[in-house]
């Protein structure tokens, strides 16, 4: 995979040491496939600088009263890294593998995510058709598209304020069409979402078109789209809870701006069998990097978005099922019947938004709650 601008060390205040960075470049050049140096945590940076560590997060933010023992449901993680737009004179550039060196470090204008603690729930709070978010931290989150707030636009990376505003608006439209549109959720072809992506990027829109037509482990529409098999489950009501952030800034090359979306969607469902009343929830978090390219510099369609990276984690998605392009929630009745959802390893809280998805421990782990 070509490296291009990914080899350049970001000038963004990174505290990765010169020795660590040099070792990474040396090992990568020797073909060892080394991971980029991991950015130290905030507490570690403060310790190195001799400053007093920040107070601990309020109870409930990570592991407070809402944390429970694993309930047997699985969480599945997916990742896709695509190619940037093709420079007319310089060939192909590929995004670096480690997200902390590429995303969330734009230095641009964005909407900061609130750091208030998540609401807790007792173990006896069981969701119902009337209250499908009962017992969930998402009960107080925004409904649907209202949870996707677009930051104010400013000119950046040679793009006008109007172009930046269009890219941000189109990113919101993409998130809505891919994760909230009822037709998409019931497995229909997400044409409205695809039409926002650049058709000149085969590894973006082209890869997603292929994944929709022929799903598989290396070609999965769930990279971008939330889809349920309507023969298995149907929505429990018409509300999806949403929380997240949308930020933007300049890219690595002239004529490129990047948009980073980090959103969690909570879907309550019931089995499709007539008379079903048991509610289960699937919690999907997406971290996505998109780009708007100047057609003068890149081979790109004006106003269309290119996909640079997609990370997705689905809490309560049956890992034992084949890669068929659908999410497969498990119900308490399934677990009591002894059906295995395939999850293993350390429990993962799907509501924890304090860490990047790349730090989730297992590709197919277990969830602590849904």
C-alpha positions in Angstrom: 0.0 0.0 0.0 1.5 3.3 -1.0 2.5 5.7 1.8 2.9 9.1 0.2 2.1 11.9 2.6 1.3 9.4 5.3 5.0 9.3 6.0 5.2 12.9 7.0 5.1 13.5 10.7 2.0 15.7 11.6 2.9 19.2 12.8 0.1 19.3 15.3 1.7 19.4 18.7 2.2 15.6 18.9 4.2 14.5 21.9 5.5 11.3 20.2 9.2 11.5 20.8 11.7 11.9 17.9 13.3 8.6 18.8 9.9 6.8 18.6 9.1 8.4 15.3 12.5 7.7 13.8 12.2 4.0 14.8 8.8 3.8 13.2 10.0 5.3 9.9 13.1 3.0 9.9 11.2 -0.2 10.5 8.5 0.7 8.0 11.2 1.4 5.4 12.7 -2.1 6.1 9.4 -3.7 5.4 8.6 -4.7 9.0 5.1 -3.3 8.9 5.6 -1.4 12.1 2.7 0.4 13.7 3.1 4.2 14.1 4.1 5.3 17.6 1.1 5.5 19.9 0.3 8.9 21.2 0.7 9.0 25.0 -2.5 9.6 27.0 -3.2 13.0 28.4 -2.3 11.9 31.9 1.0 10.5 30.6 1.8 13.7 28.8 1.1 15.7 32.0 3.2 13.3 34.1 6.1 13.7 31.7 5.8 17.5 31.8 5.7 17.5 35.6 2.2 18.8 35.8 -0.5 17.7 38.2 -2.9 15.1 36.7 -6.4 16.2 36.0 -9.2 15.1 38.4 -10.8 11.8 37.6 -13.9 11.8 35.4 -17.2 11.9 37.3 -18.7 8.6 38.3 -20.7 7.1 35.6 -18.7 8.5 32.7 -16.8 5.3 32.0 -17.7 2.7 34.6 -20.1 4.2 37.1 -23.4 2.7 38.3 -24.5 1.8 34.8 -21.6 -0.7 34.3 -22.8 -4.3 34.5 -21.3 -7.7 34.0 -21.2 -8.9 30.4 -24.6 -10.2 29.4 -23.4 -12.6 26.7 -24.1 -10.3 23.7 -21.3 -9.8 21.2 -19.7 -6.6 19.8 -18.2 -6.7 16.4 -15.6 -4.2 15.0 -15.0 -3.4 11.4 -12.5 -1.1 9.7 -12.0 0.1 6.2 -9.2 2.4 5.0 -9.6 3.9 1.5 -7.5 5.8 -1.0 -7.6 9.6 -1.2 -8.5 11.4 -4.4 -5.9 10.9 -7.1 -3.6 13.8 -7.6 -3.4 14.8 -11.2 0.4 14.9 -11.2 1.5 12.9 -8.1 -0.3 9.5 -8.1 -2.0 7.9 -5.1 -1.9 8.8 -1.5 -3.1 6.5 1.3 -4.2 7.5 4.8 -2.0 6.4 7.7 -3.2 3.4 9.6 -3.2 4.8 13.1 -6.2 7.2 13.5 -4.7 9.3 16.3 -2.0 10.6 13.8 -4.6 11.5 11.1 -8.0 12.1 12.7 -9.2 14.3 15.5 -6.1 16.4 15.1 -7.1 18.9 12.4 -6.7 22.0 14.4 -9.7 23.4 12.6 -13.1 24.7 13.8 -15.5 22.1 15.1 -18.3 21.3 17.5 -16.8 20.1 20.8 -18.5 17.1 22.4 -20.1 17.6 25.8 -18.2 15.9 28.6 -21.1 15.5 31.0 -21.4 12.0 32.6 -23.6 9.5 30.9 -26.9 8.8 32.8 -26.8 5.5 34.6 -29.4 2.7 34.8 -30.1 -0.1 37.3 -30.0 -3.7 36.3 -33.8 -4.0 36.6 -34.5 -1.4 33.9 -35.7 -3.6 31.1 -36.7 -1.9 27.8 -40.3 -2.2 26.6 -42.2 -1.3 23.5 -43.5 1.8 25.3 -40.0 2.7 26.7 -37.4 1.1 24.3 -34.5 3.2 25.8 -35.3 2.4 29.3 -32.1 1.5 31.2 -29.9 3.0 28.5 -27.6 6.0 28.8 -29.0 7.1 25.4 -32.4 7.8 27.0 -31.4 11.4 27.3 -29.7 11.7 23.9 -31.2 13.6 21.0 -33.6 11.9 18.6 -32.4 11.1 15.1 -31.0 13.9 12.9 -31.3 16.4 15.8 -28.3 14.6 17.3 -26.1 15.6 14.4 -25.1 19.2 14.9 -23.2 20.9 12.0 -20.5 23.4 13.2 -20.3 26.9 11.7 -18.3 27.0 8.4 -15.1 29.0 7.8 -12.8 29.0 4.8 -10.1 26.4 5.1 -7.6 24.6 2.8 -8.3 26.9 -0.1 -12.0 26.1 0.1 -14.5 29.0 0.5 -16.9 29.2 3.4 -19.7 28.1 1.1 -17.8 25.0 -0.1 -17.0 24.1 3.5 -20.6 24.6 4.6 -21.7 22.4 1.7 -19.3 19.6 2.7 -20.5 19.7 6.3 -24.2 19.7 5.2 -23.5 16.8 2.9 -21.7 14.9 5.7 -24.8 15.2 7.8 -27.0 14.1 4.9 -24.8 11.1 4.5 -25.0 10.2 8.2 -28.8 10.5 8.1 -29.2 8.6 4.9 -26.8 5.8 5.9 -27.9 5.4 9.6 -31.3 6.8 10.1 -33.3 6.5 6.9 -36.0 3.8 7.5 -35.5 2.4 4.1 -31.7 1.9 4.7 -32.4 0.4 8.1 -34.7 -2.3 6.6 -32.0 -3.2 4.0 -33.0 -1.3 0.9 -30.5 0.2 -1.4 -29.1 3.5 0.1 -29.1 5.5 -3.1 -29.4 8.9 -1.4 -26.3 8.2 0.6 -24.3 6.9 -2.3 -25.2 9.9 -4.4 -23.3 12.1 -1.9 -20.0 10.3 -2.6 -17.6 10.9 -5.4 -18.2 8.4 -8.3 -14.6 9.0 -9.4 -13.3 7.3 -6.2 -13.5 3.5 -6.9 -12.2 2.6 -3.5 -14.9 4.7 -1.9 -18.3 4.7 -3.5 -17.2 1.9 -5.8 -16.2 -0.3 -2.9 -19.5 0.3 -1.1 -21.5 -0.5 -4.2 -19.7 -3.8 -4.5 -20.2 -4.5 -0.8 -24.0 -3.9 -1.1 -24.2 -6.2 -4.2 -22.0 -9.0 -2.8 -21.4 -8.7 1.0 -18.5 -10.6 2.6 -15.8 -10.3 5.3 -13.7 -8.0 3.1 -16.6 -6.3 1.4 -19.1 -5.2 4.1 -21.8 -2.5 3.6 -21.9 -2.2 7.4 -18.7 -0.2 7.1 -21.0 2.8 6.4 -24.6 1.6 6.6 -26.8 0.4 9.5 -28.9 -2.4 8.0 -31.2 -5.0 9.6 -32.7 -8.0 8.0 -36.5 -7.2 8.0 -37.3 -10.9 8.1 -35.6 -11.1 11.5 -36.3 -7.8 13.3 -38.3 -4.6 13.0 -37.8 -1.2 14.8 -39.3 -0.8 18.2 -40.8 2.6 17.5 -39.6 5.3 15.2 -36.8 6.8 17.3 -33.1 6.2 17.0 -31.0 7.9 19.6 -27.8 9.8 18.5 -24.8 11.4 20.1 -21.5 12.6 18.6 -19.3 15.2 17.1 -18.6 16.7 13.7 -15.3 18.5 13.1 -13.3 19.7 10.1 -9.9 21.1 9.0 -7.3 21.2 6.3 -6.0 17.9 4.8 -2.5 16.8 4.2 -2.3 18.4 0.7 -3.3 21.7 -0.8 -6.8 21.6 -2.1 -8.1 19.1 0.4 -10.3 19.7 3.5 -11.3 16.8 5.8 -14.4 16.2 7.8 -14.3 13.8 10.8 -17.5 12.4 12.2 -17.7 10.4 15.4 -21.3 9.3 16.2 -23.1 6.6 18.2 -26.5 5.4 17.1 -28.8 3.3 19.4 -31.4 1.1 17.6 -34.2 -0.6 19.6 -35.7 -3.6 17.8 -38.1 -6.5 18.3 -38.3 -9.8 16.5 -40.3 -9.7 13.2 -42.6 -12.5 14.4 -46.2 -11.3 14.9 -46.9 -10.4 18.5 -43.2 -10.0 19.6 -42.8 -7.6 22.5 -39.2 -8.3 23.7 -37.0 -5.3 23.0 -33.3 -5.6 22.2 -30.9 -2.7 21.4 -27.9 -2.6 19.0 -25.4 0.3 19.7 -23.4 1.3 16.6 -20.5 3.8 16.8 -18.9 5.1 13.7 -15.7 7.1 13.3 -15.4 8.3 9.7 -13.1 10.6 7.8 -14.3 12.2 4.6 -12.7 14.7 2.3 -13.7 17.4 -0.2 -11.1 17.8 -3.0 -10.4 20.7 -5.3 -10.9 19.3 -8.9 -8.1 21.6 -10.1 -5.6 19.6 -8.0 -7.3 16.2 -7.6 -9.3 14.0 -9.9 -12.5 14.7 -8.2 -16.2 15.6 -8.8 -17.0 19.1 -7.5 -19.0 19.1 -4.3 -18.8 15.3 -3.8 -17.2 13.6 -0.8 -14.4 11.1 -0.8 -14.2 8.4 1.9 -10.8 8.1 3.5 -11.5 5.9 6.5 -14.4 4.2 8.2 -14.3 2.5 11.7 -17.4 0.9 13.0 -18.3 -1.0 16.2 -21.7 -2.7 16.7 -22.6 -3.6 20.3 -25.0 -6.6 20.2 -24.3 -8.0 16.7 -24.1 -11.8 16.5 -20.5 -12.6 15.6 -21.4 -16.2 14.8 -23.4 -15.1 11.8 -22.0 -14.9 8.2 -21.1 -11.5 6.7 -24.3 -11.0 4.9 -24.5 -7.2 5.2 -26.9 -7.0 8.1 -26.7 -6.4 11.8 -28.1 -9.4 13.8 -29.2 -8.3 17.4 -29.4 -11.0 20.1 -32.3 -11.1 22.5 -32.4 -12.1 26.2 -34.6 -15.0 25.2 -31.9 -16.2 22.7 -29.3 -16.2 25.5 -31.6 -18.0 27.9 -32.1 -20.6 25.2 -28.4 -21.2 25.1 -27.7 -19.6 21.7 -24.1 -18.3 21.5 -23.5 -14.9 19.9 -19.8 -15.6 19.3 -18.3 -12.9 21.6 -15.2 -13.5 23.5 -12.6 -11.6 25.5 -12.7 -8.6 27.7 -16.1 -6.8 28.1 -16.5 -3.6 26.1 -19.0 -0.8 26.9 -20.5 0.3 23.6 -21.5 3.6 25.2 -18.0 4.6 26.1 -17.0 7.4 23.8 -13.7 8.3 25.6 -11.5 6.1 23.4 -11.0 5.7 19.7 -12.5 2.6 18.2 -9.0 1.3 17.3 -8.5 0.8 21.1 -11.4 -1.6 21.3 -9.7 -4.9 22.5 -11.3 -7.5 20.2 -12.7 -7.7 16.8 -15.5 -9.8 18.2 -15.8 -9.2 22.0 -18.6 -9.1 24.5 -20.6 -6.1 25.6 -21.2 -5.0 29.2 -24.6 -3.5 28.4 -26.8 -2.5 25.5 
